[in-house]
Amino acid sequence: MRKQKQDIVSWYQQPEPEICPLCNRLIPDDQRDEHHLVPKSRGGRQTQFLHRICHRQIHALFSEAELEKSYSTIDALLDHPEISKFVSWVTKKPPGFYDGTKRSNRRR
């Protein structure tokens, strides 16, 4: 005998919405990137879901060596003045907002 539709609905739970730990906005599925807190090329395994725009901003500002040594946590990233300025700007944008990211002059 097949399960009744109400039986299936009763045990199904929708997944919790992903919230970006950097900007605290809801992450739409098409804007979700997985960020290695310590770059994968440097042995990092732990990942965190971020908005695509937040993820790109991190990599535009910091080299992999800097991410490994100084910015391997969300708190450390948020303490950096340029990330803090970016976060205060992007929090005013809707969750699906994306704008091109330019590499920082600091990294050239």
DRENTORKOL-3810 file (N, C-alpha, C; in nm, 4 decimals):
REM DRENTORKOL-3810
@n.u->0.0840; n.v->-0.1187; n.w->0.0000; ca.u->0.0000; ca.v->0.0000; ca.w->0.0000; c.u->0.0884; c.v->0.1250; c.w->0.0000
@n.u->0.0522; n.v->0.2224; n.w->-0.0798; ca.u->0.1297; ca.v->0.3463; ca.w->-0.0887; c.u->0.0994; c.v->0.4367; c.w->0.0294
@n.u->0.2001; n.v->0.5115; n.w->0.0689; ca.u->0.1781; ca.v->0.6074; ca.w->0.1777; c.u->0.0869; c.v->0.7185; c.w->0.1291
@n.u->0.0055; n.v->0.7633; n.w->0.2159; ca.u->-0.0818; ca.v->0.8747; ca.w->0.1838; c.u->0.0009; c.v->1.0029; c.w->0.1772
@n.u->-0.0443; n.v->1.0975; n.w->0.0962; ca.u->0.0294; ca.v->1.2227; ca.w->0.0797; c.u->0.0486; c.v->1.2948; c.w->0.2126
@n.u->-0.0534; n.v->1.2935; n.w->0.2990; ca.u->-0.0399; ca.v->1.3627; ca.w->0.4274; c.u->0.0659; c.v->1.2971; c.w->0.5161
@n.u->0.0870; n.v->1.1644; n.w->0.5012; ca.u->0.1930; ca.v->1.0985; ca.w->0.5779; c.u->0.3304; c.v->1.1503; c.w->0.5357
@n.u->0.3482; n.v->1.1666; n.w->0.4055; ca.u->0.4765; ca.v->1.2155; ca.w->0.3545; c.u->0.4977; c.v->1.3596; c.w->0.3976
@n.u->0.3969; n.v->1.4415; n.w->0.3861; ca.u->0.4087; ca.v->1.5823; ca.w->0.4233; c.u->0.4385; c.v->1.5966; c.w->0.5721
@n.u->0.3870; n.v->1.5071; n.w->0.6529; ca.u->0.4049; ca.v->1.5193; ca.w->0.7979; c.u->0.5502; c.v->1.5020; c.w->0.8423
@n.u->0.6312; n.v->1.4216; n.w->0.7726; ca.u->0.7695; ca.v->1.4028; ca.w->0.8149; c.u->0.8682; c.v->1.4895; c.w->0.7383
@n.u->0.8257; n.v->1.5498; n.w->0.6293; ca.u->0.9163; ca.v->1.6330; ca.w->0.5510; c.u->0.9399; c.v->1.7661; c.w->0.6205
@n.u->1.0652; n.v->1.8035; n.w->0.6329; ca.u->1.0997; ca.v->1.9339; ca.w->0.6888; c.u->1.1848; c.v->2.0075; c.w->0.5872
@n.u->1.1441; n.v->2.1296; n.w->0.5579; ca.u->1.2231; ca.v->2.2097; ca.w->0.4658; c.u->1.3571; c.v->2.2413; c.w->0.5283
@n.u->1.4640; n.v->2.2433; n.w->0.4476; ca.u->1.5944; ca.v->2.2784; ca.w->0.5045; c.u->1.5950; c.v->2.4223; c.w->0.5544
@n.u->1.6747; n.v->2.4442; n.w->0.6565; ca.u->1.6884; ca.v->2.5786; ca.w->0.7120; c.u->1.7487; c.v->2.6698; c.w->0.6058
@n.u->1.7014; n.v->2.7929; n.w->0.5956; ca.u->1.7616; ca.v->2.8844; ca.w->0.4972; c.u->1.9051; c.v->2.9179; c.w->0.5390
@n.u->1.9911; n.v->2.9280; n.w->0.4389; ca.u->2.1319; ca.v->2.9624; ca.w->0.4651; c.u->2.1436; c.v->3.1130; c.w->0.4870
@n.u->2.2137; n.v->3.1515; n.w->0.5919; ca.u->2.2402; ca.v->3.2920; ca.w->0.6219; c.u->2.3907; c.v->3.3135; c.w->0.6083
@n.u->2.4288; n.v->3.4165; n.w->0.5350; ca.u->2.5703; ca.v->3.4477; ca.w->0.5170; c.u->2.6284; c.v->3.4975; c.w->0.6496
@n.u->2.7334; n.v->3.4339; n.w->0.7006; ca.u->2.7913; ca.v->3.4766; ca.w->0.8284; c.u->2.8633; c.v->3.6114; c.w->0.8181
@n.u->2.8946; n.v->3.6548; n.w->0.6973; ca.u->2.9636; ca.v->3.7821; ca.w->0.6799; c.u->2.8647; c.v->3.8987; c.w->0.6831
@n.u->2.7581; n.v->3.8905; n.w->0.6022; ca.u->2.6654; ca.v->4.0036; ca.w->0.5918; c.u->2.5299; c.v->3.9781; c.w->0.6591
@n.u->2.5089; n.v->3.8577; n.w->0.7112; ca.u->2.3854; ca.v->3.8198; ca.w->0.7816; c.u->2.2597; c.v->3.8323; c.w->0.6964
@n.u->2.2732; n.v->3.8134; n.w->0.5634; ca.u->2.1564; ca.v->3.8135; ca.w->0.4750; c.u->2.1295; c.v->3.6711; c.w->0.4290
@n.u->2.0042; n.v->3.6446; n.w->0.3931; ca.u->1.9643; ca.v->3.5159; ca.w->0.3385; c.u->2.0385; c.v->3.4923; c.w->0.2070
@n.u->2.0897; n.v->3.3696; n.w->0.1864; ca.u->2.1634; ca.v->3.3378; ca.w->0.0647; c.u->2.0718; c.v->3.2618; c.w->-0.0315
@n.u->2.0360; n.v->3.3226; n.w->-0.1460; ca.u->1.9590; ca.v->3.2484; ca.w->-0.2463; c.u->2.0446; c.v->3.1344; c.w->-0.3029
@n.u->1.9803; n.v->3.0257; n.w->-0.3472; ca.u->2.0549; ca.v->2.9108; ca.w->-0.3988; c.u->2.1500; c.v->2.9471; c.w->-0.5117
@n.u->2.1101; n.v->3.0401; n.w->-0.5985; ca.u->2.1956; ca.v->3.0749; ca.w->-0.7124; c.u->2.3078; c.v->3.1719; c.w->-0.6751
@n.u->2.3123; n.v->3.2179; n.w->-0.5517; ca.u->2.4173; ca.v->3.3101; ca.w->-0.5063; c.u->2.5031; c.v->3.2493; c.w->-0.3951
@n.u->2.4961; n.v->3.1172; n.w->-0.3763; ca.u->2.5666; ca.v->3.0513; ca.w->-0.2658; c.u->2.7014; c.v->2.9968; c.w->-0.3128
@n.u->2.8065; n.v->3.0386; n.w->-0.2467; ca.u->2.9421; ca.v->2.9900; ca.w->-0.2730; c.u->2.9963; c.v->2.9261; c.w->-0.1464
@n.u->3.0801; n.v->2.8262; n.w->-0.1650; ca.u->3.1448; ca.v->2.7600; ca.w->-0.0524; c.u->3.2870; c.v->2.8145; c.w->-0.0406
@n.u->3.3189; n.v->2.8724; n.w->0.0737; ca.u->3.4496; ca.v->2.9354; ca.w->0.0963; c.u->3.5315; c.v->2.8504; c.w->0.1921
@n.u->3.6532; n.v->2.8165; n.w->0.1512; ca.u->3.7462; ca.v->2.7475; ca.w->0.2416; c.u->3.8085; c.v->2.8534; c.w->0.3322
@n.u->3.7886; n.v->2.8417; n.w->0.4623; ca.u->3.8416; ca.v->2.9409; ca.w->0.5558; c.u->3.9939; c.v->2.9483; c.w->0.5470
@n.u->4.0580; n.v->2.8333; n.w->0.5387; ca.u->4.2004; ca.v->2.8266; ca.w->0.5032; c.u->4.1989; c.v->2.7738; c.w->0.3602
@n.u->4.2650; n.v->2.8407; n.w->0.2669; ca.u->4.2580; ca.v->2.7977; ca.w->0.1267; c.u->4.2902; c.v->2.6490; c.w->0.1094
@n.u->4.2160; n.v->2.5873; n.w->0.0195; ca.u->4.2324; ca.v->2.4445; ca.w->-0.0079; c.u->4.3752; c.v->2.4136; c.w->-0.0519
@n.u->4.4362; n.v->2.5055; n.w->-0.1275; ca.u->4.5735; ca.v->2.4858; ca.w->-0.1753; c.u->4.6747; c.v->2.4864; c.w->-0.0610
@n.u->4.6307; n.v->2.5323; n.w->0.0551; ca.u->4.7192; ca.v->2.5371; ca.w->0.1720; c.u->4.6731; c.v->2.4400; c.w->0.2804
@n.u->4.5964; n.v->2.3401; n.w->0.2382; ca.u->4.5564; ca.v->2.2329; ca.w->0.3297; c.u->4.4264; c.v->2.2553; c.w->0.4030
@n.u->4.3532; n.v->2.3598; n.w->0.3709; ca.u->4.2278; ca.v->2.3877; ca.w->0.4397; c.u->4.1176; c.v->2.2913; c.w->0.4002
@n.u->4.0376; n.v->2.2531; n.w->0.4963; ca.u->3.9260; ca.v->2.1622; ca.w->0.4709; c.u->3.7929; c.v->2.2221; c.w->0.5129
@n.u->3.7936; n.v->2.3041; n.w->0.6148; ca.u->3.6690; ca.v->2.3606; ca.w->0.6681; c.u->3.6135; c.v->2.4657; c.w->0.5723
@n.u->3.4828; n.v->2.4534; n.w->0.5429; ca.u->3.4201; ca.v->2.5486; ca.w->0.4508; c.u->3.3033; c.v->2.6186; c.w->0.5185
@n.u->3.2631; n.v->2.7279; n.w->0.4572; ca.u->3.1513; ca.v->2.8090; ca.w->0.5062; c.u->3.0766; c.v->2.8597; c.w->0.3825
@n.u->2.9423; n.v->2.8521; n.w->0.3856; ca.u->2.8648; ca.v->2.9082; ca.w->0.2758; c.u->2.8574; c.v->3.0592; c.w->0.2906
@n.u->2.8819; n.v->3.1302; n.w->0.1807; ca.u->2.8769; ca.v->3.2761; ca.w->0.1776; c.u->2.7998; c.v->3.3196; c.w->0.0529
@n.u->2.7538; n.v->3.4442; n.w->0.0545; ca.u->2.7005; ca.v->3.5046; ca.w->-0.0677; c.u->2.8138; c.v->3.5088; c.w->-0.1695
@n.u->2.7815; n.v->3.4928; n.w->-0.2949; ca.u->2.8833; ca.v->3.4990; ca.w->-0.4001; c.u->2.9581; c.v->3.6327; c.w->-0.3962
@n.u->2.8863; n.v->3.7418; n.w->-0.3775; ca.u->2.9507; ca.v->3.8738; ca.w->-0.3769; c.u->3.0463; c.v->3.8881; c.w->-0.2572
@n.u->3.0087; n.v->3.8330; n.w->-0.1426; ca.u->3.0964; ca.v->3.8377; ca.w->-0.0241; c.u->3.2215; c.v->3.7527; c.w->-0.0473
@n.u->3.2012; n.v->3.6349; n.w->-0.1047; ca.u->3.3120; ca.v->3.5438; ca.w->-0.1322; c.u->3.4112; c.v->3.6073; c.w->-0.2302
@n.u->3.3596; n.v->3.6668; n.w->-0.3354; ca.u->3.4469; ca.v->3.7298; ca.w->-0.4345; c.u->3.5220; c.v->3.8483; c.w->-0.3755
@n.u->3.4563; n.v->3.9217; n.w->-0.2861; ca.u->3.5231; ca.v->4.0368; ca.w->-0.2230; c.u->3.6405; c.v->3.9911; c.w->-0.1373
@n.u->3.6238; n.v->3.8828; n.w->-0.0656; ca.u->3.7325; ca.v->3.8281; ca.w->0.0168; c.u->3.8535; c.v->3.7972; c.w->-0.0711
@n.u->3.8301; n.v->3.7263; n.w->-0.1824; ca.u->3.9416; ca.v->3.6868; ca.w->-0.2683; c.u->3.9978; c.v->3.8029; c.w->-0.3502
@n.u->3.9200; n.v->3.9091; n.w->-0.3674; ca.u->3.9716; ca.v->4.0281; ca.w->-0.4354; c.u->4.0671; c.v->4.1057; c.w->-0.3447
@n.u->4.0446; n.v->4.0963; n.w->-0.2140; ca.u->4.1261; ca.v->4.1731; ca.w->-0.1192; c.u->4.2494; c.v->4.0996; c.w->-0.0671
@n.u->4.2379; n.v->3.9678; n.w->-0.0503; ca.u->4.3433; ca.v->3.8942; ca.w->0.0192; c.u->4.4058; c.v->3.7855; c.w->-0.0675
@n.u->4.5356; n.v->3.7667; n.w->-0.0492; ca.u->4.6047; ca.v->3.6553; ca.w->-0.1139; c.u->4.5764; c.v->3.5288; c.w->-0.0328
@n.u->4.6093; n.v->3.4151; n.w->-0.0890; ca.u->4.5881; ca.v->3.2895; ca.w->-0.0162; c.u->4.6758; c.v->3.2825; c.w->0.1083
@n.u->4.7961; n.v->3.3378; n.w->0.1010; ca.u->4.8852; ca.v->3.3398; ca.w->0.2176; c.u->4.8235; c.v->3.4239; c.w->0.3298
@n.u->4.7662; n.v->3.5399; n.w->0.2943; ca.u->4.7021; ca.v->3.6256; ca.w->0.3954; c.u->4.5810; c.v->3.5560; c.w->0.4566
@n.u->4.5028; n.v->3.4881; n.w->0.3724; ca.u->4.3860; ca.v->3.4165; ca.w->0.4247; c.u->4.4283; c.v->3.3074; c.w->0.5220
@n.u->4.5342; n.v->3.2370; n.w->0.4882; ca.u->4.5813; ca.v->3.1290; ca.w->0.5747; c.u->4.6348; c.v->3.1822; c.w->0.7078
@n.u->4.7181; n.v->3.2854; n.w->0.7013; ca.u->4.7871; ca.v->3.3331; ca.w->0.8219; c.u->4.7031; c.v->3.4250; c.w->0.9105
@n.u->4.6268; n.v->3.5166; n.w->0.8488; ca.u->4.5619; ca.v->3.6207; ca.w->0.9284; c.u->4.4098; c.v->3.6225; c.w->0.9240
@n.u->4.3506; n.v->3.5649; n.w->0.8208; ca.u->4.2056; ca.v->3.5798; ca.w->0.8023; c.u->4.1353; c.v->3.4454; c.w->0.7825
@n.u->4.1651; n.v->3.3496; n.w->0.8684; ca.u->4.1082; ca.v->3.2153; ca.w->0.8534; c.u->3.9786; c.v->3.1961; c.w->0.9325
@n.u->3.9241; n.v->3.3045; n.w->0.9886; ca.u->3.7943; ca.v->3.2970; ca.w->1.0575; c.u->3.7062; c.v->3.4119; c.w->1.0094
@n.u->3.5768; n.v->3.3946; n.w->1.0263; ca.u->3.4825; ca.v->3.5001; ca.w->0.9889; c.u->3.5081; c.v->3.6243; c.w->1.0736
@n.u->3.5338; n.v->3.6064; n.w->1.2031; ca.u->3.5599; ca.v->3.7207; ca.w->1.2920; c.u->3.6832; c.v->3.8000; c.w->1.2481
@n.u->3.7887; n.v->3.7291; n.w->1.2080; ca.u->3.9103; ca.v->3.7969; ca.w->1.1618; c.u->3.8819; c.v->3.8755; c.w->1.0344
@n.u->3.8036; n.v->3.8180; n.w->0.9453; ca.u->3.7663; ca.v->3.8897; ca.w->0.8222; c.u->3.6866; c.v->4.0151; c.w->0.8555
@n.u->3.5899; n.v->4.0026; n.w->0.9461; ca.u->3.5051; ca.v->4.1164; ca.w->0.9821; c.u->3.5829; c.v->4.2276; c.w->1.0517
@n.u->3.6957; n.v->4.1939; n.w->1.1136; ca.u->3.7781; ca.v->4.2947; ca.w->1.1809; c.u->3.8588; c.v->4.3799; c.w->1.0826
@n.u->3.8757; n.v->4.3330; n.w->0.9599; ca.u->3.9515; ca.v->4.4087; ca.w->0.8603; c.u->3.8673; c.v->4.5282; c.w->0.8147
@n.u->3.9245; n.v->4.6498; n.w->0.8102; ca.u->3.8463; ca.v->4.7697; ca.w->0.7765; c.u->3.7806; c.v->4.7666; c.w->0.6382
@n.u->3.8479; n.v->4.7105; n.w->0.5375; ca.u->3.7883; ca.v->4.7081; ca.w->0.4033; c.u->3.6707; c.v->4.6108; c.w->0.3963
@n.u->3.6807; n.v->4.4982; n.w->0.4645; ca.u->3.5688; ca.v->4.4029; ca.w->0.4680; c.u->3.4543; c.v->4.4635; c.w->0.5474
@n.u->3.4855; n.v->4.5270; n.w->0.6566; ca.u->3.3830; ca.v->4.5914; ca.w->0.7393; c.u->3.3072; c.v->4.6975; c.w->0.6595
@n.u->3.3791; n.v->4.7769; n.w->0.5827; ca.u->3.3177; ca.v->4.8792; ca.w->0.4978; c.u->3.2302; c.v->4.8134; c.w->0.3908
@n.u->3.2796; n.v->4.7066; n.w->0.3289; ca.u->3.2032; ca.v->4.6330; ca.w->0.2279; c.u->3.0751; c.v->4.5755; c.w->0.2873
@n.u->3.0854; n.v->4.5145; n.w->0.4047; ca.u->2.9690; ca.v->4.4524; ca.w->0.4691; c.u->2.8631; c.v->4.5578; c.w->0.5013
@n.u->2.9039; n.v->4.6733; n.w->0.5503; ca.u->2.8053; ca.v->4.7773; ca.w->0.5815; c.u->2.7356; c.v->4.8257; c.w->0.4545
@n.u->2.8047; n.v->4.8233; n.w->0.3402; ca.u->2.7439; ca.v->4.8614; ca.w->0.2132; c.u->2.6494; c.v->4.7525; c.w->0.1620
@n.u->2.6948; n.v->4.6261; n.w->0.1642; ca.u->2.6173; ca.v->4.5183; ca.w->0.1019; c.u->2.4953; c.v->4.4778; c.w->0.1850
@n.u->2.4955; n.v->4.5025; n.w->0.3144; ca.u->2.3796; ca.v->4.4649; ca.w->0.3965; c.u->2.2545; c.v->4.5428; c.w->0.3576
@n.u->2.2709; n.v->4.6546; n.w->0.2895; ca.u->2.1559; ca.v->4.7345; ca.w->0.2461; c.u->2.0976; c.v->4.6839; c.w->0.1139
@n.u->2.1630; n.v->4.5869; n.w->0.0519; ca.u->2.1208; ca.v->4.5335; ca.w->-0.0773; c.u->2.0288; c.v->4.4127; c.w->-0.0572
@n.u->1.9422; n.v->4.3831; n.w->-0.1567; ca.u->1.8569; ca.v->4.2640; ca.w->-0.1463; c.u->1.9414; c.v->4.1360; c.w->-0.1538
@n.u->1.8906; n.v->4.0227; n.w->-0.1016; ca.u->1.9683; ca.v->3.8984; ca.w->-0.0983; c.u->2.0216; c.v->3.8514; c.w->-0.2338
@n.u->1.9499; n.v->3.8747; n.w->-0.3424; ca.u->1.9938; ca.v->3.8292; ca.w->-0.4735; c.u->2.0856; c.v->3.9249; c.w->-0.5456
@n.u->2.1237; n.v->4.0351; n.w->-0.4818; ca.u->2.2075; ca.v->4.1374; ca.w->-0.5456; c.u->2.3459; c.v->4.0833; c.w->-0.5767
@n.u->2.3936; n.v->4.1126; n.w->-0.6974; ca.u->2.5317; ca.v->4.0798; ca.w->-0.7332; c.u->2.5863; c.v->4.1908; c.w->-0.8213
@n.u->2.7073; n.v->4.2295; n.w->-0.7967; ca.u->2.7756; ca.v->4.3320; ca.w->-0.8744; c.u->2.9164; c.v->4.2797; c.w->-0.8992
@n.u->2.9754; n.v->4.3161; n.w->-1.0101; ca.u->3.1112; ca.v->4.2711; ca.w->-1.0390; c.u->3.2088; c.v->4.3148; c.w->-0.9313
@n.u->3.3072; n.v->4.2334; n.w->-0.9053; ca.u->3.4067; ca.v->4.2636; ca.w->-0.8031; c.u->3.5382; c.v->4.2957; c.w->-0.8712
@n.u->3.6019; n.v->4.4034; n.w->-0.8277; ca.u->3.7309; ca.v->4.4431; ca.w->-0.8847; c.u->3.8409; c.v->4.4074; c.w->-0.7858
@n.u->3.9511; n.v->4.3601; n.w->-0.8397; ca.u->4.0650; ca.v->4.3247; ca.w->-0.7557; c.u->4.1210; c.v->4.4519; c.w->-0.6920
@n.u->4.1545; n.v->4.4437; n.w->-0.5679; ca.u->4.2090; ca.v->4.5563; ca.w->-0.4945; c.u->4.3461; c.v->4.5960; c.w->-0.5481
@n.u->4.3731; n.v->4.7265; n.w->-0.5485; ca.u->4.5059; ca.v->4.7747; ca.w->-0.5879; c.u->4.6127; c.v->4.7240; c.w->-0.4937
@n.u->4.5734; n.v->4.6938; n.w->-0.3718; ca.u->4.6640; ca.v->4.6434; ca.w->-0.2707; c.u->4.7269; c.v->4.5101; c.w->-0.3135
@n.u->4.6556; n.v->4.4314; n.w->-0.3962; ca.u->4.7045; ca.v->4.2988; ca.w->-0.4381; c.u->4.7813; c.v->4.3039; c.w->-0.5682
@n.u->4.7886; n.v->4.4148; n.w->-0.6371; ca.u->4.8564; ca.v->4.4196; ca.w->-0.7692; c.u->5.0052; c.v->4.4274; c.w->-0.7555
END
